Amino acid sequence: MSIEAIRPDLLASPARRPFWRSALTSFTDFLGHMRQRWYLYLPVFAIWGFAYVRLFIDPTPRLPVLFNWTPSLPYRVAVVLPGPLELRRGDYVVFAFQGDAARNYPGLHGQPFFKIVRGLPGDVVTVQGRSVAINGEVVGVAKPMAYDRRPLTAIVPTVIPPGHFYVQGTSPDSFDSRYQASGLVRTEQVIGVVKPLF
């Protein structure tokens, strides 16, 4: 006797549910999990909401505390002292980005950047190869390209004009005044001086 005669159901292909029905079932299960454990999802959605507001609506920091997640500076938490303040060399500042890079990366426009003031009005910025110096002292080396392989051009040698500042991070990967696409920072871009906590 053949197996077909004993169990014909074993040879029949199993019935497949439509994709949309499987997706709907999975989504319904996910919503049920969220409803039961809402306290786990609430912080995630709050952070996402805050990030989208910062990215698309208003990137200006509204709290006097700054959290830094980038390697540009070695500090993670700092207090912002809003202006007007007279900037000095070595001050940590947070400013609204308005460099040329915002044309290729629109999300950068107005985003707060946390850097150190390295050059003041009247200082001479020179470039030899890709090495950038202020008043003859080398302050950094401009990388040839960004992470996405777009070329990066070093800042043009200049005398820093009144109302402008050269700012830089401590990381060699920092995107700062070393590059034309970032450029010098104007006084009106500065949101405040930053006092690092840790």
N, C-alpha and C positions, 0 to 999 in steps of 0.2 A: 504494500500500500504506500502510495506517495505521501510526502509531507503536505502537499496541497489538499489532499483529501482529509487529512487530520485537522490541520490548522490553516485554513485559507487566509485568516486575518493576519498571519505572520508575514505573508508575502505582499500584502497590500501596503501601499505607501501611506505613512501617517498623514492625517489631515493637517495642513499648515494654516495657521491663523494669518489673516492679512497683516502686513507690516503696521498699518495705522492702528490696528487694534492692540498689537503688542506694545507699541509706543504709548498709546493711551493708558494701558494697564500699568506700564512702568511709571508714567508720570503721576498717575493716581496714587500708586504706592509711595512715590517720593513725597507727594503732598501730605499723605497720611503720616509719614515719618517726620516731616517738618512740623506738623500740627502737634505731635506728641513731644517733640524735642525742640520747641520754638526757641528756648533759651540758648541753644547752641548756634542757631542760624541768625538770631538777631544781631549779634556783633558783626558777623560777616556782612550782612546787608547794610548795616550802618557804615562800615568802612567803605564798602563799594559806593554807597551813596555819597559819602564825603569825597571820595576820589573823583567821582564823576562831576560833582559840583566844582571841585578845584580845577578839573581839566577843561570843562566846557562853559562854566558860568562865571565863576569869580575865583581866580587862583590866589588872591591876596590873603595872606595869613590873618586870621581874625583873633587868634589867641596869642598871648605874650610868650607862649612856649613853642619852640621849634624842634621838630623831630627830624633828624637827618639819617636817611637810610642809604646814602650813596658813599662811595669810598673817597670822595673829593676832599673831605676833611676828617680828622680822626675823632671828632666828637659826635655823639648821637643825640644829646639833649642840650638845648641852650635856651636862654631867655632873650627875647627881642626887646630892645629899648628903642621905641619909635623916635623918629627925627622930629624937628631938625637938629642934627648933631654935626659938629665939625669932625670930618674924618681925618684920621692920622694913619701913617704907615703901620701896618701890623694889626689894624682893627679887623675884627670879623664883622662882616656885613651880610644882610640878606637883601636882595634886590629883585625887581621884576625884570625877567629876561625880555629884551627887545632887539636881540641881534639878528643878523641876516639869516641865520639858520632857521628862523621861524617860517621862512618861505617854503623850505623843504619839509619842515617838521612843524606843522601848525600848532600842535599841542604844546610846544615850548613857549609860545607867546604869552607873556605875563606870568609865567611860572616863577615861583620864588627860587632863587639860587643862593647858596650859602658859600661865601668865599672870603679870602683874606685880601685886604688892600695892600698891594705891593708897589704901586706907582701913584704919585700925586701930580697935580698940575705943575707943569714946568720940567718934569723929569724927562729924560731922553730914553726912548725905547729903540734899541738896535737889534738887528737880526743877522746872524752869521750862519749860513747854512740853514739849519732849523733850530738853532740855539738862540733863545731870546734873552736879552740883557736889559737891565734898567740902570742907567747911569754907569754903565760898564760892568755891572755885576750880573752874572748869569743867574736867571731866576727859573728857567725851565727850558725844555726842549719840546717843540711842536711835533706831534705824531704826523706821519704822512697820510693816514686815512682813519676814518671812523670805524666803528664796529660793523656797520653795514657796508663797508668797503668804499664808501664815498670819499673822494679825496679831500684832505684838509689843507688849507693854505695858511701859512704863518702870518701873523700880524705884520702890517707894513711898518717899516721904521718911521718913527714920528716923535715929535715933542708933545707930551700930553697937554691938551688945551685946557683952559680954565673950565671948571665945572665937570671935568671928566676924571675917571680913575681907572688904573689898571688893576684888575682883580684876578686872583688865581687860587686854585686848590692845592693841597699838599700831595695829591696823587698824580703820578705821571699820566694817568688816563683822564684827569679832570678836563672838562670842556670849559674853557675860560678865556681870558683876554689874550692868550697866546695865539688865538686863531682869529682870522678875519671874520669868520661866520659868527663869532661871539662878540668880539670887539671890546672897546672901552665902555665903561659904565658911566652914564650921566648922573648928576646929582639927583635929578627928579626920579630916577629909577630906584634909588635906595629907599627901602622900606624902614630900615633901622639898623642900629649897631647891635651885634649879637654878643652876649656873654656866655661862653660855653660852661656847662655844668659838669658833664662827663661824657 
